Amino acid sequence: MQAGLTALSHAQRPIAIVGAGVGAANATEAFNDFIHKWQLPVVATLLGLGTVATTDPLFLGMGGMHGTYAANMALADTDFIVNIGSRFDDRLIPKRDGYAANKTIMHIDIDPKELNKTFDTEYAVQADAQAALEIMLASQAPRPETTAWRAKTQANKQTHPTRAASATAQSGFDPLAVIAAVGEATSGDATVVTDVGQHQMWVAQAYPFSRPNQIVSSGGLGTMGYGLPATIGAHFGQPDKPTVLFVGDGGFQMTSEELDVISAENLNIKIFLMNNHALGMIRQWQDEFYDHHRFKSLFNQQPDFEKLAAAYGLQYRQLSPAASLTDQMTAIFEDSAAMLINVQIPVDEQAWPMVAPGHRNDDMIGM
């Protein structure tokens, strides 16, 4: 490990990648101490979100297929990666061939099978993240000079921010605006659960995560229907935090019977039904990669969600574009009862930016 830190001292464009393994090892504080000591810009995986606060100047956002411009450009341009607790999956690095050719990699993971699995790694360390970070923090290796590199990563954040989350369309809400408003109403401190689809990526882009293990998602498993039962567990796990679920109208219908548990246990859970009348991510792929040949991705018929909520004794609200989004969120979170909130999203709304499968991280569409 010391050899890897010595090599890091000579890097010109280093970054850190943070995955779920850091939170699992209760190593959040040590990780933040490490990146600030070494002044490393940070790219998060989906499940690594919250380890470094969204407001931290070193944080570049989630990287990969639906990552931020700043994070993906850093992944493309870096010459030294310190990856702790992430497996280099194909959502983070969509094009693996040739990716590591001009990069030095230090990969720390507790699972030996993850090391050297995707890339040949110069410094592969099998270790618990907390134990490894304690050793790294004690190292006297000098910090690299990265002032210009950090300025470049910050400039990328400023010139290519996440799409403005403020407007609404006639046919529905900007999903990023809704998620940002939830973040403001919950002071960025809610336990945030997602199902699977476009809304999962919008949440990663727009919610102001501030603490580890704050996002609960099935990640790479892509388990539609995960959201509702997972939210119940998340609420029992952290009953002192606001519990919010973002779920699509497709995944919601796979496990909607779990509303009975929420009602029976009187759980204060706010369910934001991101309703675009479609399997949104499937529709997006059909549009982008199959010349708009949509097949079984649109819902021409839906349940009456208001009656469904009433059947389980839950409160129901449909967000109105005619009223202040801030005021509506205030009313929602001041109410201590469980609530299903129907959010109409335009059917053609895209999850941008996007790196197509097999393309380089810096080859983003939808910017």
N, C-alpha and C positions, 0 to 999 in steps of 0.2 A: 504493500500500500504506500509506503514511503517513497518508493521509486515513482509511483504514479503521481504523487504530490509534487515531487521534484520536477517531473515533466510538465505538470500543470503550471509551475512557476514560469515556464518559458513560453506558454501559450500566448497567442495574440488575440484570438477570438473565442474564448472559452464560454461555455454555457453549462448549466445544470438542468437535468431533466428530473422531475419529481413524479413518482408514481404512487400507487396506493400502499406500497410496502412501507413508506415512511410513516404514514398514519397508523398502519397496523402495528408498527414497532413502537408507537408512542414517542416518536423521534422528531416531532414537529419543531420543538424549541431548538434542539440541536441542529436541525437542518437549517433553520433560519439564521442561527448563529454562524453556521459555516458559510452560507452564501454571502452574508454581510461581511464576514472577515475577509473572504476572498473576492468580494464584489463581482459575483457571477450572475449574469442575467439568467432568469429561470423560465423554463417551458414546462407546463404541466400536462399530464395525461388527463383524460376525463375524470378518472377516479382519484387523481392527485389534486384536484381542485380544492382550494381551501387551506392547503398546507402552507402556502404563502398567500397572504391577503391580497385581494385584487388591487388594493390601493398601494401596495408596496412598489416603489420605483423600479425595483429589479424584476418585477413580475411582467412577463410578456404575454401571458394568456395561455390558453390551451393550444397545443400544436396538432398538426395532422390534417386529416381529411376535411374537417370543418373548423380548423383552427384559425387563429387570428393571423393577419398579415405579418405582424412583428414576430410572432412565434415561429411561423413557417420560414421566414427569411433567415432567422437566427439558426434554425435547424439546417438550412441549406448552406449557410456561409461559415458556420463555426469550424474551427480547426481542432477543438478539444471538447469532448463531451464527458461530463461526470453524471452518469445515470444511476440514480438510487431508487430501487424499488419499482422499476418499470421493465417490461419484457420486450421492448422494441417491436410492438405488434404492427400489423400492416395498416391500421388506422392512424398510427403516429408517423410511420414512414411508408407511404403507399408504394414507392419505388425503391426497393432494396438493392437491386443490382447497381453496383458502382457507388452506392451512397457513402460507404466508409473509406473509399480509396484515398482521400486526402484529409482524413480525420483521425485523431487519436482518441480512443475510447477507454474510459475507466468505468466498468460496470460492476455495481455492488448489488447483490441479490442474495437472499437467504436460500433460494432454491438453486442448487448447482446445475440443474438441467436447463435453466434459463441462460446461463453463462456460455458465451460462444455459440449459442443456438442460431441466432440470426446473423451476427457479424463476428468475425474473428476479432477478439478484443485484446489489446495490448496489456491491459491491467484488469483482469477478472478477479473479483474478490467475493468469495462466498462468506457472507456475514449477515448478522442481524443489523439493520440500519442504525439503530441506536449505538450499538457497540462500535460499528465502523466510524460513525460520526464523532464519537468521543476520541478515538485515536486521531482522526483527521484534525480535530480542533486543537489537539495537543501538539501537532506538528509545528516545527519552527521554519518550515520551508517558506521562502518569501512569496509574497503575493505578486502575480504578474501585472504588468502595466497594461491596463485595458481601458484607459480613459476614452480614447477615440472610438473603440468598439462599443462601449456602453452608450456613448453619445449617438452612435449610429442606430443602435437598437431602440433608444428612446425616440429618435426622430421617426423611425418606422411606426411607433405607436401613435405619434402625433399626426403624421401625414395620412395614415391608413387606420383610423379608429374603427371599432365595430359600427356597422351601419346605424345611423342615427335612430334612436328609439324614442320618437316623439309623435309621429304622425299617425293618423288613422285613415283607412281607405273607406270609400262608400260601402264596399261590400264586406267590411269587417275591420278588425283591429290589427295594427302592427304587433306581432307577437313579442318582439323585443321591448316595445313600450309597456306592454302588460307585465312582463317579467321584471323589468326595471322598476315599475311601480310597486310590485309585490316586494321587491328588495328594499325599496325605500320605506314601505309601510312596516316591514319587519326589522328594520335597521340592519339588514344584512345578516341576521342572526337566526333565521329559521333553519330547521332541518328540512332540506329540500329533497323530495323524492321525485324521480321521473320514471315514466314508462319508456317506451322505445319509439323512436322516430324523429321527425324534424324538431318537435318540441324539446327533445332531449338535447339537441345541439343548440337550440335557441337559449335554453337555460344555461348551458355551459358558457355561452357568449355574454349573457346579459345579467345574470344574478350576481350581486356583489359578495362573493364568498369571502368569509373572514376567519374560518376556523377549520381544523382538520376533521375528516370524516363527516363533513357537513352535507355532502351530496350522497344520496343513496340511489344507486342505479345498477342495473344488471350488466352494464359495461359491454364488453365484447360478447357476452352470451346473447345479447339481443333478444331478450325474453319479453315479447309482448304479453300484456296481462300482469306483469310483475308489479306494476305501480300500486294498485289498491292494497293488496295484502302486505306489501313491503311498507307502506305508509302506516299501517296499523302497528306493525312491529317497531317502526321508527318512533312512533308516538310513545309507546310503552317504554322504549329505551331511553328517551329523553323527554319526559312529560313536562319539564319546565321550559322547553323551547317551543316556539310556534312550529307547527307541523304543516307543511304545504306539499301538495301533490300536483304536478303538471302531467297531464295524461291526454293522449289523443283520443278521438272519438272511435278509433278502431280498437286500440288496446283496452280502453275502458269497458267495452262490451264483452271482453273475454272473461272478466272477473267481477262484473258489477254486482254480483250477489254478495260480495264482501261488504257492501253498504249496510247489510243487516248487522254485521259485527260492529261497525262504527256507530250505528243507531243504538244497538243493545247496550253497548259499553259507554255510550254518551261521550264519545271522544271528540275533542275540539280539533277537527281536521278540516282544512280548507282545500277543496278539490277544484283545481282549475282545469276545466275540460276545454282543451284547445281544439275547437271544433271547426275543421276545414272541410268537412263532408268528404273526406278522402283518407286513404292510406298514404299520407303525405310524402313520406320518403320514397315509397315505391313509385308514386306518381311522378316525383321529381326525377328519379332515375329513368323512368320510361320516357319522359320528355327530353332529357338531356342526352341519353345514350341510345334510345330506340325511336328517334324521330317522332316523338309525341304519339306513339302508338300505345294509347292507354288501354289496359285490359284489367278489369276487375279491381281497379284502384280508386274508383269514385263511388260514393254512397248516394244513390238516388233515393234511398229510403232510410230513415232513421227512426229510432224510438222517440217517443215524446219524453225528453229527459226531465222535464218538470214533473210529469206524472210519475216517472220512475223514482225521483227523489221523494215525492209525496208518499209513494207506496212503502218506502222504508222510514218514513217519518222524519226526513231530513229537510232542512231549509234549502231553498233554491233561489238563485239570482241569475239574471242574464245581464252581462255588462252592456251598458248603453253608451253609444258614441256621442249622444247628445248631452251627457253629464260629465263632470270633471272626473277623470280617472283617479286622481288623488283622493277626491272626496269619496268615491265609491270604495276604494281600497281601505280608507279609514273606517268606513262603516262596516265593511266585511270583517276586519280584524278586531274591531271593538266588540263584535258579537262573539260570545263564548260558545255558541252552538256550532256543530258540524254543518258544513254548507257545500253544496254543489254549485259552482259558478260556471255558467256556459259562456264561453268566449268565442265569438264568431271570427274566424280567420279566413281571409280570402283563399279560395281553393288553389290559386296559382302561386301563392306565397312560397318563396324558395328559402332554403337554408344555405345562405352564402356567408363567406366564400366557401369554395369547394375545391379540393384536389381530387381529380378523377383517379380511379384505381390504376395503378401502374405508372403514375406520373410523379415527377419530382415535387418536393414540398414547395418550391418557389414557382411552380406552374399552377397558379390558382385561377379559377374562373369565378365570375360573379362579383368581382371587386368594384 
